[in-house]
Amino acid sequence: MTEVVAGRQQPLFLSASARYAVAMTKLTRRLLFLAACTCASLLVSVNTLAQDLSGQWQGTLVAAQYNPIDVVFNFQKADSDTPHTGTLDIPSQFRSGLPIDSISIRDQQITIRLSSIQVEYYGSLVLAENGEVIAIEGDWNQSGEYVPLRLTAGTQSP
């Protein structure tokens, strides 16, 4: 004699512990499937972080007591194994090619440091549905003052 359990025929003579073992096997399979899905999702996130941000990223600093200031970050990346490098241009102040000391990208967060003008920029990568970075939302920190700054990819002067 058999009975149908979870869509499958099971012998009626299975003990309670045997039925428990069958249920645990099914649960284990489901958990393994969920773990595999989670790993696949994490790999997509890692691929996003490895994305090349090379090119110009521009935005406008707007602080209450100052005129708006356009800024342009120029990022380069030699290959996938090297970190980004770059420079900063501030056209309204006739400054170009200011060297960026470091660019750190981790967990969709970016930190940019320029010691020559005592600036740090802390931002979050804004992603399109396809995983492409379409903007960077963050704060420009200089002399203890934080000013919101949204950077967008572009090739023209802001």
C-alpha positions in Angstrom: 0.0 0.0 0.0 1.1 3.5 -0.7 -0.1 7.0 0.1 0.6 10.2 -1.9 2.8 12.7 0.0 3.9 16.0 -1.6 2.9 14.7 -5.0 4.8 11.4 -4.7 3.8 8.0 -3.7 5.3 6.9 -0.4 5.0 3.5 1.2 2.7 3.5 4.2 5.1 1.4 6.2 7.6 4.2 6.6 8.3 5.0 10.2 7.9 8.5 11.5 11.7 8.9 11.6 11.9 7.8 7.9 9.2 10.3 6.9 11.2 13.0 8.9 14.3 12.0 6.9 12.4 12.4 3.6 11.0 15.8 4.6 14.5 17.0 5.7 16.0 15.9 2.4 13.4 17.9 0.6 14.1 20.9 2.8 17.8 20.6 2.3 17.3 20.6 -1.5 15.2 23.8 -1.2 17.8 25.5 1.0 20.6 24.5 -1.5 18.5 26.0 -4.3 18.0 29.3 -2.3 21.8 29.4 -1.5 22.6 29.0 -5.2 20.2 31.8 -6.1 21.8 34.0 -3.5 25.3 33.3 -4.8 24.2 34.2 -8.3 22.8 37.5 -7.1 26.1 38.3 -5.3 28.0 37.6 -8.5 25.9 40.1 -10.3 26.7 42.6 -7.5 30.5 41.9 -7.8 30.3 42.4 -11.6 28.7 45.8 -11.0 31.5 46.8 -8.7 34.0 45.8 -11.3 32.4 48.1 -13.9 34.7 50.6 -15.5 33.8 54.2 -14.6 36.3 55.6 -17.1 35.4 59.0 -18.7 34.1 62.3 -17.5 31.7 62.6 -14.5 30.3 66.1 -14.0 28.2 67.9 -11.6 27.6 71.3 -9.9 28.3 72.2 -6.3 25.6 74.5 -4.9 26.2 75.9 -1.5 23.9 78.6 0.0 26.5 81.3 0.4 28.5 80.7 -2.9 27.8 80.8 -6.6 27.4 77.3 -8.2 30.7 75.7 -9.1 30.9 73.1 -11.9 33.3 70.2 -11.4 34.4 67.5 -13.8 36.1 64.2 -12.6 38.1 62.5 -15.3 38.5 58.8 -14.4 40.8 56.3 -16.2 41.4 52.6 -15.7 44.2 50.8 -17.3 42.7 47.3 -17.0 40.4 45.3 -14.8 43.1 44.5 -12.3 44.1 48.1 -11.5 42.2 50.7 -9.5 40.8 53.8 -11.2 43.0 56.9 -11.4 42.0 60.4 -12.4 42.0 64.2 -12.2 39.6 66.9 -11.3 38.8 70.0 -13.4 37.1 73.1 -11.9 36.5 75.3 -15.1 35.1 78.4 -13.3 38.3 78.6 -11.3 40.5 77.9 -14.3 41.9 74.7 -12.6 42.4 71.5 -14.5 44.2 68.3 -14.1 44.2 68.3 -10.3 45.5 64.8 -9.4 43.2 62.5 -7.5 45.1 60.7 -4.8 42.8 57.7 -4.4 39.5 56.3 -5.8 38.0 53.5 -3.7 34.9 51.6 -4.8 33.4 49.0 -2.4 29.8 47.7 -2.1 28.5 50.3 -4.5 30.1 53.1 -2.5 32.8 55.4 -3.9 35.4 57.5 -2.0 37.6 60.0 -3.9 40.4 61.9 -2.2 42.3 65.0 -3.4 44.9 66.1 -0.8 46.0 69.1 -3.0 42.7 70.9 -2.3 41.8 68.9 0.9 38.7 67.4 -0.7 36.9 64.1 -0.1 33.9 62.9 -2.0 31.7 60.2 -0.6 29.1 58.8 -3.0 26.8 55.9 -3.9 26.6 54.4 -7.4 23.2 54.8 -9.0 22.5 51.9 -11.2 20.1 51.4 -14.2 18.1 48.2 -14.5 20.8 46.7 -16.6 23.4 47.3 -13.9 25.1 50.2 -15.6 26.2 53.1 -13.5 24.2 56.1 -14.6 25.1 58.6 -11.8 26.9 59.0 -8.5 25.0 60.6 -5.6 27.1 61.9 -2.8 28.7 64.6 -0.7 31.7 66.8 -1.4 33.6 67.4 1.9 36.0 70.4 2.1 37.0 72.2 5.2 34.4 70.3 7.2 31.5 71.5 5.0 29.5 68.8 3.2 27.8 69.9 0.0 25.5 67.5 -2.0 26.9 66.6 -5.4 25.4 64.4 -8.1 27.7 63.3 -10.8 26.5 62.2 -14.2 28.5 60.7 -17.1 29.2 63.1 -19.9 31.7 64.4 -22.4 30.8 68.1 -22.6 31.6 70.8 -20.2 29.0 71.1 -17.5 
